[in-house]
């Protein structure tokens, strides 16, 4: 069975290859529509091969070489290296497709005839136009994936479709995750080192969230708000699995953080569910916003976690809706009085001791 990290990389590779396929066929419609070449089987085979080769090449650069992360080099060197890599990739893959086509027709991969065919192929205006189009397409695909990573699939698609321009009601689960002793950490590490600490912390936290089909709603200082559609949590308690993964992830990374910062992240969280209004707010620099009692209640529960030193607090309303919760040994903490709210709720703590956690491949 593939690990979730491998699955995530496989999905990213599929995204690059499918994007190149769509982009190259769009070029056919724009450039070749109405010409005899568009009906040639060898022409389609050439396009498919080029799309797969180039999609794999770009995926290898972004996912394996850059480790599917932001490029930490300065802007100009980063652009130059990416441009050079993309240009060489396009030239090599176009040439390789010509050689493969010659192999199908003559039985030889590289020969005098295939080199002549390659020179003739590059002398055509359509080939040069396709190479320039492919270079621009590569940057467009990188941009789309960067936006997708920033906003997530659901928010990106719904924003493009304009779904939330008018307020919409949804039932969602919210989980507030708070970094412990953040003030002491900031004083001890200093601004720059603490900022780097938070960056690494949120990097792995966002991976755990994405692997459990969640969305990052907000990052505010040392706290983060995660969200799930309620219907996605009915078969599997995804928010609980997410917190569990966080515990295991930072247990494995403890030596790395200890060596780099002298400190290991520890955190607490609270989860609740309810109906909220989803809408796009603002004009310039607009953002998705959730309005409703569920968000406020989750925030109050998270405050109680800090006050009572609980690791995880979950509302009874959410606990009753989730399955497979027995292994976490829910403990009733009684009625919780929430500041600023008239209605009190029952809340439970969960057991996330390391010997109680599941093994994750």
Buried (B, 14 or more C-beta within 10 A) or exposed (E): EEEBEEEBBEEBBEBBBEBBBEBBBEBBEEBBEEEEEEEEEEBBBBBBBBBBBBBBBBBBBBBEEBEBEEBEEEEEEBEEBBEEBBBEBBEEBBBBBBBBBBBEEEEEEEBEEBBEBBEEBBEEEEBEEBBEBBBEBBEEBBEEBEBBBEBBEBBBEBBEEEBBEEEEEBBBBBBBBBBBEBEEBBEEBEEEBBEBBBEBBBEBBBBBBBBBBBBBBBBEEBBBBBBBBBEBBEEBBBBBBBBBBBBBBBEEBEEEBEEEBEBEBEBBBBBBBBEBEBBBEEEEEEEBBBEBEBBBBBBBBBBBBEEEEBBBBBBBBBBEBBEEBEEBEBEEBEEBEBEEEEEEBBBBBBBBEEEEBEEBE
